[in-house]
Amino acid sequence: MPAPSQPQKSTYDVIVIGAGIQGSFTAYHLAQRHQDTLLLEQFLVPHSRGSSHGQSRIIRSAYPQEFYSRMMPECFRLWQQLEAETGTTLYRQTGLVLLGPPGEPELEACRRNLGVEEVLDAAALSRLFPGFQMQAGQVAVLDSTAGVLFADRALRAVQVGAVFRRHGGTLRDGEKVLSIQPGAMVTVTTTAGVYKAPRLIITAGAWTGAFVEQLGLRLPLQPLRINVCYWREKQPGSAGLGSVSPCFLTLGLSQAPHGIYGLPSIEYPGMMKVCYHHGSPTDPDKRDQAPRSDTALLSSFISSYLPGLESQPAVMETCLYTNTPDEDFILDRHPKFSNIVIGAGFSGHGFKLAPVVGKLLCELSLGEEPSYNMAHFAITRFPGVLGAAQ
């Protein structure tokens, strides 16, 4: 609960702003390293205002980019470690079908990075996923390691799990950050107090751009409002759905350039979660305004590929993405203030990678050599980022 007045303790080893999955895993790793960590969240937890809520996310080894696929074995291991620490089931293995035209470059890259030789045709896919009708001239690749992460449960496990509590980590929710003053001791002023720490990590999702502008950075971060759609079976069992039916992801379809993904619905039995991996630009503080609908594209896809589902969504919820122009993450130190680290731009595919993202942000903050090559995540890949006035 938010504190009614300035708390007694105001100085920490490190402050993390934003208690979504990225900030929470960052604080988890810092606590594991015996850092006195304050995790600040503007909303009361749990909440549905950001990018980390909802009951389900896809986890997959398949990535076209090798720099992500190399991280996934450690991600799986750290998710399993969190399960063991908290005694909570956080993952269900279902497999993932990657679908696209033959020779599609991203599909081929996924196949290579998975080390899979077999490409599935329509007959092979129908045996695996009876309710899915692949169209003529398309092929599929199976990622057998993939599955569903139980997102809300996972976030809570990180925030209040034994590691964070045992090492004295502090989560203060309902405290909005008002200002950040850089320096050897960074000062963070919230609606409930003033805190100081020699290190600061900003993982504030769609609100990150506004925070870093205070610090002289203009990052090309675009918040998007995403429609999260659930589609009901026409007849119970008609779509071949089940709790372990595979997830799917399209690559290179001309009618859906940003990709369509689907997964068995944990939230609503008898439905399937199918979404377009793109949305409408939005102000995160005004996300309740009506979005531009993208259901026509999805309805057309459902009718062709999943004919056992109704062609209109039964339930539609919303989520926020924060995209970079290349849809790769920003994980880097501030170019001017090296004791301020920024994790942002997760572009709708960061949840599964959060255990390693948190580890990398922890390493950057502690001045250590990161465990992975960080070239693809550097702030300096974007020109003119130091253009904002302070």
DRENDREN-628258 format. One record per residue: residue number from 1; x negated, y, z negated of N, C-alpha, C in turn. Coordinates in steps of 0.05 Angstrom, whole numbers, plus 5000, padded with zeros to 4 digits. Layout:
(NUM,(X,Y,Z),(X,Y,Z),(X,Y,Z))
...
//
This chain:
(1,(4983,4976,5000),(5000,5000,5000),(4982,5025,5000))
(2,(4992,5047,5012),(4975,5071,5012),(4973,5082,4984))
(3,(4950,5094,4978),(4945,5106,4952),(4959,5133,4950))
(4,(4972,5139,4927),(4986,5164,4925),(4966,5188,4921))
(5,(4942,5182,4914),(4923,5204,4910),(4895,5193,4915))
(6,(4875,5211,4914),(4847,5204,4920),(4839,5180,4902))
(7,(4831,5158,4914),(4822,5135,4897),(4796,5141,4884))
(8,(4790,5125,4863),(4766,5130,4848),(4741,5125,4865))
(9,(4741,5104,4880),(4718,5097,4896),(4719,5111,4923))
(10,(4698,5125,4931),(4698,5140,4955),(4674,5136,4973))
(11,(4654,5121,4963),(4630,5117,4979),(4626,5087,4984))
(12,(4620,5080,5009),(4617,5052,5018),(4592,5049,5034))
(13,(4585,5024,5040),(4562,5019,5058),(4571,5025,5087))
(14,(4596,5018,5093),(4605,5022,5120),(4636,5025,5120))
(15,(4646,5042,5138),(4674,5047,5141),(4682,5037,5169))
(16,(4704,5022,5171),(4715,5013,5196),(4742,5026,5200))
(17,(4747,5040,5221),(4772,5053,5227),(4788,5036,5247))
(18,(4811,5026,5238),(4828,5010,5255),(4827,4981,5246))
(19,(4850,4970,5236),(4851,4943,5225),(4866,4924,5244))
(20,(4864,4929,5270),(4873,4908,5289),(4854,4885,5288))
(21,(4856,4867,5307),(4840,4843,5306),(4810,4849,5309))
(22,(4803,4869,5325),(4774,4876,5329),(4762,4888,5304))
(23,(4776,4908,5292),(4766,4920,5268),(4766,4901,5245))
(24,(4786,4884,5243),(4788,4865,5221),(4766,4845,5222))
(25,(4759,4835,5246),(4737,4816,5249),(4710,4830,5244))
(26,(4708,4855,5252),(4684,4870,5246),(4679,4872,5216))
(27,(4701,4879,5201),(4699,4882,5172),(4693,4854,5160))
(28,(4704,4833,5170),(4699,4806,5161),(4670,4799,5163))
(29,(4657,4805,5186),(4629,4799,5189),(4612,4817,5170))
(30,(4619,4842,5167),(4604,4859,5149),(4606,4849,5120))
(31,(4629,4841,5112),(4633,4830,5085),(4616,4805,5081))
(32,(4615,4789,5103),(4599,4764,5102),(4569,4771,5098))
(33,(4562,4795,5108),(4534,4804,5105),(4530,4820,5080))
(34,(4549,4819,5062),(4548,4832,5035),(4547,4863,5038))
(35,(4560,4873,5058),(4563,4902,5061),(4589,4911,5047))
(36,(4587,4931,5031),(4611,4942,5017),(4627,4957,5038))
(37,(4649,4945,5046),(4663,4953,5071),(4691,4964,5064))
(38,(4697,4987,5076),(4724,4999,5075),(4737,4996,5102))
(39,(4760,4983,5104),(4775,4980,5129),(4800,4998,5127))
(40,(4802,5017,5144),(4824,5037,5143),(4844,5031,5166))
(41,(4870,5033,5160),(4891,5028,5179),(4913,5049,5175))
(42,(4920,5063,5197),(4940,5085,5195),(4968,5075,5188))
(43,(4975,5051,5197),(5001,5040,5192),(5001,5020,5169))
(44,(5024,5016,5156),(5026,4994,5136),(5024,4967,5151))
(45,(5009,4949,5140),(5006,4922,5153),(5026,4903,5140))
(46,(5037,4884,5156),(5034,4882,5185),(5051,4902,5199))
(47,(5044,4908,5224),(5059,4927,5240),(5058,4919,5269))
(48,(5075,4932,5285),(5076,4925,5314),(5071,4949,5331))
(49,(5053,4967,5321),(5049,4993,5335),(5025,4992,5354))
(50,(5008,4971,5352),(4983,4971,5367),(4982,4949,5387))
(51,(4959,4935,5387),(4953,4914,5407),(4949,4886,5395))
(52,(4952,4883,5369),(4945,4858,5356),(4969,4843,5344))
(53,(4993,4853,5348),(5016,4840,5336),(5028,4819,5355))
(54,(5049,4806,5345),(5061,4784,5361),(5050,4757,5351))
(55,(5064,4736,5358),(5057,4710,5347),(5037,4695,5365))
(56,(5033,4703,5390),(5017,4686,5407),(4999,4702,5426))
(57,(4976,4690,5431),(4957,4699,5452),(4944,4675,5465))
(58,(4936,4677,5490),(4922,4656,5503),(4892,4657,5495))
(59,(4881,4634,5489),(4852,4632,5486),(4842,4612,5508))
(60,(4821,4619,5522),(4811,4604,5545),(4781,4606,5547))
(61,(4769,4585,5557),(4741,4586,5564),(4737,4598,5591))
(62,(4757,4596,5609),(4755,4605,5636),(4753,4635,5639))
(63,(4731,4644,5650),(4727,4673,5656),(4712,4674,5682))
(64,(4719,4693,5700),(4703,4697,5724),(4675,4708,5717))
(65,(4674,4725,5696),(4649,4738,5688),(4634,4720,5669))
(66,(4610,4714,5676),(4594,4695,5660),(4588,4707,5632))
(67,(4586,4734,5630),(4580,4746,5604),(4602,4742,5584))
(68,(4627,4738,5593),(4648,4731,5574),(4649,4701,5569))
(69,(4646,4685,5591),(4648,4656,5587),(4626,4645,5568))
(70,(4603,4659,5568),(4581,4651,5550),(4589,4655,5521))
(71,(4607,4674,5516),(4614,4680,5488),(4635,4660,5477))
(72,(4650,4647,5495),(4673,4632,5486),(4667,4608,5469))
(73,(4645,4593,5473),(4640,4571,5454),(4637,4581,5425))
(74,(4624,4603,5421),(4621,4614,5394),(4648,4624,5384))
(75,(4664,4636,5401),(4691,4645,5393),(4707,4622,5383))
(76,(4708,4599,5398),(4723,4576,5388),(4713,4567,5361))
(77,(4686,4566,5359),(4674,4557,5333),(4682,4575,5310))
(78,(4682,4601,5314),(4688,4620,5293),(4718,4619,5286))
(79,(4735,4616,5306),(4764,4612,5300),(4768,4587,5283))
(80,(4754,4565,5290),(4756,4541,5274),(4746,4545,5246))
(81,(4724,4561,5243),(4713,4567,5217),(4733,4582,5200))
(82,(4747,4601,5213),(4768,4617,5198),(4791,4598,5190))
(83,(4798,4579,5207),(4819,4560,5199),(4810,4545,5174))
(84,(4785,4536,5174),(4775,4520,5151),(4774,4537,5126))
(85,(4766,4562,5128),(4764,4580,5105),(4791,4586,5093))
(86,(4811,4589,5110),(4837,4598,5100),(4858,4575,5098))
(87,(4851,4551,5107),(4869,4529,5106),(4894,4534,5123))
(88,(4891,4549,5145),(4913,4557,5162),(4908,4547,5191))
(89,(4928,4537,5204),(4926,4530,5232),(4929,4555,5249))
(90,(4910,4561,5265),(4910,4586,5281),(4910,4581,5311))
(91,(4909,4556,5320),(4905,4550,5348),(4919,4524,5355))
(92,(4932,4524,5379),(4943,4499,5389),(4932,4495,5418))
(93,(4920,4472,5422),(4908,4467,5449),(4931,4458,5468))
(94,(4933,4472,5490),(4954,4466,5510),(4942,4462,5538))
(95,(4918,4472,5543),(4907,4474,5570),(4917,4499,5584))
(96,(4903,4507,5604),(4910,4531,5620),(4907,4525,5649))
(97,(4927,4531,5665),(4926,4528,5694),(4920,4555,5706))
(98,(4898,4556,5721),(4890,4580,5736),(4899,4576,5765))
(99,(4914,4595,5775),(4928,4591,5800),(4920,4613,5820))
(100,(4915,4606,5845),(4909,4626,5865),(4904,4614,5893))
(101,(4898,4631,5913),(4892,4620,5939),(4866,4605,5940))
(102,(4863,4585,5957),(4838,4571,5960),(4815,4590,5966))
(103,(4792,4586,5952),(4769,4603,5956),(4770,4630,5944))
(104,(4791,4636,5929),(4794,4663,5916),(4770,4667,5898))
(105,(4755,4689,5901),(4729,4692,5887),(4730,4689,5857))
(106,(4750,4701,5844),(4752,4699,5815),(4759,4670,5806))
(107,(4777,4658,5821),(4784,4630,5815),(4760,4612,5818))
(108,(4744,4615,5839),(4720,4599,5843),(4700,4605,5821))
(109,(4697,4630,5813),(4678,4636,5791),(4687,4623,5765))
(110,(4713,4623,5759),(4723,4609,5735),(4716,4579,5737))
(111,(4721,4567,5760),(4715,4539,5764),(4686,4533,5759))
(112,(4668,4550,5770),(4639,4546,5766),(4632,4549,5737))
(113,(4642,4570,5724),(4635,4575,5696),(4646,4553,5677))
(114,(4668,4541,5685),(4679,4518,5669),(4663,4493,5674))
(115,(4649,4491,5697),(4635,4466,5705),(4655,4445,5714))
(116,(4677,4454,5726),(4698,4436,5735),(4696,4432,5765))
(117,(4697,4407,5774),(4696,4402,5803),(4724,4401,5815))
(118,(4743,4390,5800),(4769,4384,5812),(4786,4409,5816))
(119,(4798,4411,5839),(4818,4431,5845),(4845,4417,5849))
(120,(4866,4426,5835),(4891,4412,5835),(4909,4422,5858))
(121,(4922,4404,5871),(4943,4411,5891),(4970,4411,5878))
(122,(4991,4417,5893),(5017,4420,5882),(5027,4394,5868))
(123,(5021,4371,5880),(5030,4345,5868),(5016,4340,5841))
(124,(4990,4345,5840),(4975,4341,5815),(4985,4360,5793))
(125,(4991,4385,5801),(5000,4405,5782),(5028,4397,5772))
(126,(5045,4387,5789),(5072,4381,5780),(5072,4358,5759))
(127,(5052,4340,5761),(5050,4320,5740),(5042,4331,5713))
(128,(5025,4352,5714),(5015,4365,5690),(5036,4384,5678))
(129,(5050,4398,5696),(5067,4420,5688),(5093,4417,5705))
(130,(5111,4399,5698),(5134,4392,5715),(5151,4416,5723))
(131,(5153,4436,5706),(5171,4458,5712),(5159,4479,5730))
(132,(5133,4476,5738),(5119,4496,5754),(5118,4488,5783))
(133,(5126,4505,5801),(5126,4499,5829),(5105,4517,5844))
(134,(5082,4505,5848),(5061,4520,5862),(5070,4523,5891))
(135,(5064,4547,5902),(5072,4553,5930),(5052,4542,5950))
(136,(5061,4538,5975),(5044,4527,5996),(5019,4544,6000))
(137,(4997,4531,6004),(4972,4546,6009),(4959,4556,5984))
(138,(4966,4545,5961),(4953,4554,5936),(4941,4529,5922))
(139,(4922,4535,5905),(4909,4513,5889),(4907,4522,5860))
(140,(4901,4503,5843),(4899,4508,5814),(4874,4495,5803))
(141,(4864,4507,5781),(4841,4496,5766),(4850,4494,5737))
(142,(4843,4472,5724),(4851,4467,5696),(4829,4474,5677))
(143,(4835,4491,5657),(4817,4495,5634),(4829,4479,5611))
(144,(4818,4455,5606),(4830,4438,5586),(4826,4447,5558))
(145,(4806,4465,5553),(4800,4474,5526),(4820,4496,5517))
(146,(4835,4508,5535),(4851,4531,5529),(4875,4524,5512))
(147,(4887,4545,5501),(4911,4541,5485),(4923,4567,5476))
(148,(4937,4565,5454),(4951,4588,5443),(4940,4595,5415))
(149,(4932,4620,5411),(4925,4630,5385),(4950,4641,5371))
(150,(4954,4635,5346),(4977,4645,5331),(4968,4673,5320))
(151,(4975,4694,5335),(4962,4720,5332),(4968,4733,5305))
(152,(4993,4736,5297),(4999,4749,5272),(4986,4734,5249))
(153,(4987,4708,5250),(4975,4691,5229),(4945,4695,5228))
(154,(4933,4696,5252),(4904,4700,5254),(4895,4727,5243))
(155,(4910,4748,5250),(4903,4774,5240),(4904,4775,5210))
(156,(4925,4764,5199),(4928,4765,5170),(4906,4748,5156))
(157,(4898,4726,5168),(4877,4709,5157),(4851,4724,5156))
(158,(4845,4740,5176),(4820,4756,5176),(4821,4778,5155))
(159,(4844,4792,5154),(4846,4815,5137),(4845,4808,5107))
(160,(4858,4786,5100),(4860,4780,5071),(4847,4753,5064))
(161,(4832,4743,5083),(4819,4717,5079),(4798,4718,5057))
(162,(4790,4694,5049),(4772,4691,5026),(4745,4706,5029))
(163,(4734,4706,5054),(4708,4719,5058),(4710,4749,5052))
(164,(4730,4762,5064),(4733,4791,5060),(4738,4798,5031))
(165,(4756,4783,5018),(4762,4788,4990),(4738,4782,4971))
(166,(4725,4759,4977),(4704,4750,4959),(4681,4770,4957))
(167,(4676,4783,4980),(4653,4801,4980),(4662,4830,4976))
(168,(4686,4833,4965),(4695,4859,4956),(4704,4878,4978))
(169,(4711,4867,5001),(4721,4885,5022),(4747,4898,5014))
(170,(4751,4923,5023),(4774,4938,5016),(4790,4945,5041))
(171,(4815,4937,5042),(4834,4945,5063),(4853,4966,5052))
(172,(4853,4990,5064),(4871,5011,5056),(4889,5018,5080))
(173,(4914,5009,5079),(4932,5014,5100),(4950,5038,5094))
(174,(4965,5047,5114),(4982,5071,5110),(4965,5096,5106))
(175,(4940,5096,5115),(4923,5120,5113),(4914,5128,5141))
(176,(4924,5150,5150),(4917,5160,5177),(4891,5176,5174))
(177,(4872,5171,5192),(4848,5187,5192),(4853,5214,5205))
(178,(4845,5235,5191),(4850,5262,5201),(4825,5274,5214))
(179,(4802,5268,5203),(4777,5279,5215),(4753,5261,5209))
(180,(4733,5263,5226),(4708,5249,5223),(4686,5270,5225))
(181,(4669,5271,5204),(4646,5290,5204),(4620,5274,5206))
(182,(4606,5275,5229),(4582,5259,5231),(4559,5270,5214))
(183,(4539,5254,5209),(4516,5262,5194),(4503,5237,5183))
(184,(4481,5240,5167),(4468,5217,5155),(4488,5201,5138))
(185,(4506,5216,5124),(4529,5204,5111),(4553,5214,5127))
(186,(4567,5195,5140),(4591,5203,5155),(4614,5207,5135))
(187,(4629,5229,5139),(4652,5235,5122),(4677,5230,5138))
(188,(4695,5214,5126),(4721,5208,5139),(4743,5218,5120))
(189,(4759,5236,5130),(4781,5247,5115),(4807,5235,5125))
(190,(4823,5224,5106),(4849,5211,5113),(4871,5226,5099))
(191,(4896,5217,5103),(4919,5229,5090),(4919,5224,5060))
(192,(4901,5206,5051),(4901,5199,5022),(4874,5204,5008))
(193,(4853,5212,5023),(4828,5215,5009),(4805,5222,5028))
(194,(4781,5225,5017),(4757,5230,5032),(4737,5208,5025))
(195,(4725,5196,5046),(4707,5174,5042),(4680,5180,5056))
(196,(4659,5169,5045),(4632,5173,5057),(4619,5146,5060))
(197,(4603,5144,5081),(4587,5119,5086),(4564,5126,5105))
(198,(4542,5112,5103),(4520,5117,5122),(4526,5106,5150))
(199,(4547,5089,5152),(4553,5077,5178),(4583,5077,5182))
(200,(4591,5082,5207),(4620,5083,5214),(4623,5066,5240))
(201,(4645,5050,5241),(4653,5036,5265),(4682,5043,5272))
(202,(4686,5051,5296),(4712,5060,5306),(4724,5038,5324))
(203,(4745,5025,5315),(4760,5005,5330),(4789,5011,5328))
(204,(4796,5035,5339),(4823,5046,5334),(4842,5042,5358))
(205,(4835,5023,5376),(4853,5016,5398),(4860,5040,5415))
(206,(4885,5044,5420),(4894,5066,5437),(4889,5094,5426))
(207,(4882,5095,5400),(4876,5121,5388),(4847,5128,5388))
(208,(4830,5110,5399),(4801,5114,5398),(4793,5139,5414))
(209,(4805,5143,5437),(4797,5166,5454),(4799,5192,5439))
(210,(4820,5196,5423),(4823,5221,5408),(4802,5224,5386))
(211,(4795,5201,5373),(4774,5202,5352),(4747,5210,5364))
(212,(4740,5197,5386),(4713,5202,5396),(4711,5229,5410))
(213,(4733,5241,5418),(4732,5269,5428),(4723,5287,5406))
(214,(4730,5282,5381),(4720,5298,5358),(4690,5296,5356))
(215,(4679,5274,5367),(4650,5269,5365),(4636,5275,5391))
(216,(4648,5290,5409),(4635,5299,5434),(4635,5279,5456))
(217,(4652,5259,5455),(4653,5238,5476),(4679,5239,5491))
(218,(4678,5236,5518),(4702,5233,5534),(4700,5205,5546))
(219,(4712,5185,5533),(4712,5158,5544),(4736,5154,5562))
(220,(4732,5140,5585),(4754,5136,5604),(4772,5113,5594))
(221,(4787,5119,5573),(4805,5099,5561),(4834,5106,5568))
(222,(4848,5088,5580),(4876,5092,5588),(4895,5074,5573))
(223,(4910,5084,5553),(4930,5067,5540),(4953,5061,5560))
(224,(4961,5036,5559),(4983,5026,5576),(5004,5013,5558))
(225,(5029,5018,5565),(5051,5004,5551),(5059,4980,5568))
(226,(5058,4957,5556),(5062,4931,5570),(5089,4919,5561))
(227,(5104,4910,5581),(5128,4895,5574),(5121,4865,5569))
(228,(5128,4856,5546),(5124,4828,5538),(5151,4814,5541))
(229,(5154,4796,5561),(5180,4785,5568),(5182,4756,5562))
(230,(5205,4748,5553),(5211,4720,5546),(5235,4711,5563))
(231,(5232,4688,5576),(5251,4678,5596),(5263,4652,5586))
(232,(5290,4651,5587),(5304,4628,5576),(5308,4606,5597))
(233,(5306,4581,5588),(5312,4558,5605),(5341,4559,5614))
(234,(5347,4553,5639),(5374,4552,5649),(5390,4530,5634))
(235,(5378,4507,5630),(5389,4485,5615),(5367,4475,5596))
(236,(5374,4468,5571),(5353,4458,5553),(5337,4436,5566))
(237,(5311,4439,5567),(5293,4420,5579),(5289,4422,5609))
(238,(5304,4440,5622),(5304,4441,5651),(5278,4452,5662))
(239,(5264,4468,5647),(5239,4480,5657),(5214,4464,5649))
(240,(5219,4441,5635),(5196,4425,5627),(5179,4438,5606))
(241,(5192,4456,5590),(5177,4470,5570),(5175,4453,5545))
(242,(5154,4459,5530),(5150,4446,5504),(5128,4462,5490))
(243,(5124,4455,5465),(5104,4470,5449),(5076,4466,5459))
(244,(5072,4445,5475),(5045,4440,5486),(5045,4440,5517))
(245,(5065,4452,5529),(5063,4456,5558),(5041,4476,5563))
(246,(5028,4474,5586),(5004,4491,5591),(5010,4521,5593))
(247,(4990,4537,5587),(4991,4565,5594),(4983,4567,5624))
(248,(4988,4590,5636),(4979,4594,5663),(4970,4623,5667))
(249,(4954,4627,5688),(4944,4654,5695),(4940,4654,5725))
(250,(4951,4675,5738),(4948,4677,5767),(4924,4695,5774))
(251,(4910,4689,5795),(4887,4704,5804),(4890,4708,5835))
(252,(4888,4733,5844),(4887,4738,5872),(4913,4735,5887))
(253,(4936,4737,5873),(4961,4736,5887),(4967,4765,5897))
(254,(4974,4767,5923),(4978,4794,5934),(5002,4808,5921))
(255,(5022,4793,5913),(5046,4806,5901),(5041,4814,5872))
(256,(5019,4805,5860),(5014,4811,5831),(4984,4817,5828))
(257,(4974,4840,5838),(4945,4844,5839),(4932,4844,5811))
(258,(4947,4850,5790),(4935,4850,5763),(4938,4823,5749))
(259,(4952,4805,5761),(4955,4778,5749),(4979,4775,5732))
(260,(4991,4752,5733),(5014,4744,5716),(5004,4721,5698))
(261,(5013,4722,5673),(5005,4700,5655),(5030,4691,5640))
(262,(5028,4666,5631),(5050,4654,5616),(5040,4634,5596))
(263,(5056,4631,5575),(5049,4612,5554),(5075,4602,5540))
(264,(5074,4578,5528),(5097,4568,5514),(5105,4588,5492))
(265,(5130,4593,5489),(5140,4613,5469),(5141,4600,5442))
(266,(5125,4610,5424),(5126,4602,5396),(5148,4619,5382))
(267,(5150,4644,5391),(5169,4663,5379),(5198,4654,5383))
(268,(5204,4645,5407),(5232,4640,5415),(5234,4612,5428))
(269,(5241,4591,5413),(5243,4564,5424),(5263,4564,5448))
(270,(5256,4548,5468),(5272,4546,5492),(5267,4568,5512))
(271,(5246,4584,5506),(5239,4606,5525),(5209,4603,5532))
(272,(5201,4618,5552),(5173,4619,5559),(5165,4649,5561))
(273,(5141,4655,5551),(5131,4682,5552),(5116,4685,5578))
(274,(5126,4703,5595),(5113,4708,5621),(5112,4738,5625))
(275,(5088,4748,5630),(5083,4777,5631),(5065,4785,5654))
(276,(5068,4809,5663),(5050,4821,5683),(5028,4835,5667))
(277,(5003,4830,5676),(4980,4840,5661),(4973,4869,5668))
(278,(4994,4886,5667),(4991,4914,5673),(5016,4928,5662))
(279,(5014,4955,5661),(5037,4970,5650),(5036,4999,5658))
(280,(5051,5015,5642),(5054,5043,5648),(5036,5060,5630))
(281,(5022,5080,5640),(5007,5098,5623),(5025,5110,5601))
(282,(5014,5111,5577),(5030,5120,5555),(5013,5135,5534))
(283,(5027,5152,5519),(5015,5164,5494),(5022,5144,5472))
(284,(5002,5134,5458),(5008,5113,5437),(5027,5123,5415))
(285,(5028,5149,5411),(5046,5160,5391),(5074,5164,5402))
(286,(5078,5159,5428),(5105,5162,5440),(5113,5136,5455))
(287,(5104,5114,5445),(5108,5089,5459),(5137,5080,5460))
(288,(5154,5091,5443),(5182,5083,5442),(5198,5095,5464))
(289,(5186,5113,5480),(5201,5123,5503),(5203,5101,5524))
(290,(5224,5101,5539),(5229,5079,5558),(5207,5077,5579))
(291,(5197,5053,5583),(5175,5049,5602),(5186,5045,5630))
(292,(5169,5048,5650),(5176,5040,5677),(5178,5009,5677))
(293,(5200,4999,5687),(5204,4970,5685),(5188,4956,5707))
(294,(5176,4933,5699),(5162,4917,5719),(5175,4889,5722))
(295,(5201,4887,5713),(5213,4861,5713),(5221,4851,5740))
(296,(5224,4868,5760),(5231,4859,5787),(5208,4841,5798))
(297,(5183,4849,5794),(5161,4833,5803),(5161,4806,5788))
(298,(5166,4806,5762),(5166,4782,5747),(5190,4764,5754))
(299,(5213,4777,5758),(5237,4761,5766),(5232,4746,5792))
(300,(5220,4759,5811),(5214,4746,5836),(5195,4722,5832))
(301,(5174,4726,5815),(5155,4705,5809),(5169,4681,5796))
(302,(5186,4687,5776),(5200,4666,5761),(5217,4650,5780))
(303,(5232,4663,5798),(5250,4649,5817),(5234,4630,5834))
(304,(5210,4637,5842),(5194,4620,5860),(5178,4599,5846))
(305,(5166,4606,5824),(5147,4588,5811),(5158,4573,5787))
(306,(5178,4584,5773),(5190,4572,5750),(5220,4572,5752))
(307,(5231,4557,5772),(5260,4559,5777),(5278,4548,5756))
(308,(5266,4534,5736),(5282,4525,5713),(5288,4547,5693))
(309,(5277,4571,5697),(5282,4593,5679),(5302,4613,5691))
(310,(5317,4626,5674),(5334,4648,5683),(5317,4669,5696))
(311,(5328,4683,5715),(5312,4703,5731),(5311,4731,5718))
(312,(5324,4734,5695),(5323,4759,5680),(5313,4753,5652))
(313,(5296,4770,5641),(5285,4764,5614),(5307,4765,5593))
(314,(5306,4746,5574),(5325,4745,5552),(5317,4764,5530))
(315,(5291,4768,5527),(5280,4786,5506),(5257,4801,5519))
(316,(5256,4827,5513),(5233,4843,5523),(5222,4860,5500))
(317,(5197,4856,5493),(5183,4871,5473),(5161,4887,5486))
(318,(5146,4902,5470),(5124,4918,5481),(5098,4914,5466))
(319,(5077,4920,5480),(5050,4919,5468),(5034,4941,5481))
(320,(5012,4949,5469),(4993,4968,5480),(4968,4955,5490))
(321,(4960,4962,5514),(4932,4956,5523),(4918,4983,5523))
(322,(4891,4982,5520),(4874,5005,5524),(4853,4997,5544))
(323,(4856,5007,5569),(4840,4997,5591),(4817,5016,5597))
(324,(4794,5004,5605),(4772,5019,5617),(4775,5016,5648))
(325,(4762,5033,5664),(4764,5030,5693),(4756,5003,5704))
(326,(4736,4990,5692),(4727,4964,5701),(4739,4941,5685))
(327,(4756,4948,5665),(4769,4928,5647),(4749,4912,5631))
(328,(4724,4922,5628),(4705,4910,5609),(4705,4927,5584))
(329,(4696,4915,5562),(4697,4928,5536),(4676,4950,5534))
(330,(4680,4968,5515),(4660,4986,5505),(4651,4977,5478))
(331,(4626,4969,5475),(4614,4960,5449),(4587,4973,5448))
(332,(4585,4995,5434),(4560,5011,5436),(4558,5031,5413))
(333,(4533,5040,5409),(4529,5062,5390),(4535,5088,5404))
(334,(4544,5107,5389),(4548,5134,5399),(4522,5145,5411))
(335,(4522,5156,5435),(4496,5165,5447),(4481,5186,5430))
(336,(4495,5201,5414),(4483,5222,5398),(4480,5214,5369))
(337,(4500,5199,5358),(4500,5192,5330),(4497,5162,5327))
(338,(4473,5153,5323),(4468,5124,5325),(4480,5108,5302))
(339,(4489,5122,5281),(4502,5108,5258),(4532,5106,5262))
(340,(4542,5114,5285),(4570,5111,5292),(4572,5092,5316))
(341,(4587,5070,5312),(4590,5049,5332),(4619,5049,5342))
(342,(4623,5044,5368),(4649,5045,5380),(4656,5018,5393))
(343,(4679,5007,5386),(4690,4983,5400),(4717,4990,5411))
(344,(4719,4990,5438),(4744,5000,5450),(4747,4988,5478))
(345,(4770,4994,5490),(4775,4987,5518),(4778,4957,5522))
(346,(4793,4943,5505),(4794,4914,5507),(4812,4905,5530))
(347,(4827,4923,5542),(4839,4919,5568),(4857,4894,5570))
(348,(4869,4887,5548),(4889,4866,5548),(4877,4838,5548))
(349,(4851,4835,5543),(4839,4808,5542),(4819,4805,5519))
(350,(4822,4821,5498),(4802,4821,5477),(4808,4803,5453))
(351,(4833,4795,5449),(4841,4782,5424),(4824,4756,5419))
(352,(4823,4740,5440),(4809,4714,5437),(4779,4718,5431))
(353,(4768,4740,5440),(4739,4745,5437),(4733,4760,5411))
(354,(4753,4767,5395),(4749,4783,5371),(4728,4772,5352))
(355,(4726,4746,5347),(4705,4737,5328),(4677,4745,5337))
(356,(4671,4743,5363),(4644,4751,5372),(4642,4781,5375))
(357,(4663,4795,5384),(4663,4824,5385),(4657,4835,5357))
(358,(4670,4825,5337),(4665,4835,5309),(4637,4830,5301))
(359,(4626,4807,5308),(4598,4801,5302),(4579,4821,5316))
(360,(4584,4827,5341),(4567,4845,5356),(4569,4874,5345))
(361,(4593,4883,5338),(4595,4910,5326),(4581,4911,5299))
(362,(4583,4890,5284),(4568,4888,5258),(4538,4890,5263))
(363,(4528,4875,5282),(4499,4876,5288),(4491,4904,5298))
(364,(4506,4916,5315),(4500,4943,5324),(4499,4962,5300))
(365,(4518,4960,5282),(4519,4979,5260),(4496,4975,5241))
(366,(4487,4950,5238),(4464,4945,5220),(4437,4949,5233))
(367,(4437,4958,5258),(4412,4964,5272),(4397,4939,5281))
(368,(4412,4917,5285),(4400,4892,5293),(4402,4888,5323))
(369,(4385,4869,5333),(4387,4862,5361),(4412,4846,5365))
(370,(4430,4855,5383),(4455,4840,5387),(4450,4811,5397))
(371,(4469,4794,5391),(4466,4765,5398),(4470,4760,5427))
(372,(4482,4779,5442),(4487,4776,5471),(4478,4800,5486))
(373,(4474,4797,5512),(4467,4820,5529),(4490,4840,5529))
(374,(4483,4865,5523),(4504,4885,5519),(4506,4904,5543))
(375,(4492,4899,5565),(4491,4917,5587),(4519,4923,5599))
(376,(4536,4903,5600),(4563,4907,5612),(4581,4923,5594))
(377,(4573,4928,5569),(4591,4941,5549),(4581,4969,5542))
(378,(4560,4979,5556),(4548,5004,5548),(4565,5028,5555))
(379,(4565,5048,5538),(4580,5073,5544),(4568,5087,5568))
(380,(4542,5085,5572),(4529,5100,5593),(4536,5090,5621))
(381,(4550,5067,5624),(4559,5059,5650),(4579,5078,5662))
(382,(4591,5095,5645),(4610,5115,5654),(4597,5142,5655))
(383,(4597,5156,5678),(4584,5182,5680),(4600,5204,5665))
(384,(4586,5224,5654),(4599,5247,5643),(4612,5243,5616))
(385,(4605,5223,5601),(4619,5217,5576),(4612,5238,5554))
(386,(4589,5251,5557),(4582,5271,5536),(4592,5299,5543))
(387,(4613,5301,5559),(4623,5326,5568),(4641,5341,5549))
(388,(4651,5328,5527),(4670,5341,5510),(4657,5361,5491))
(389,(4670,5383,5486),(4660,5402,5466),(4665,5392,5438))
(390,(4647,5398,5420),(4652,5391,5392),(4664,5413,5377))
//
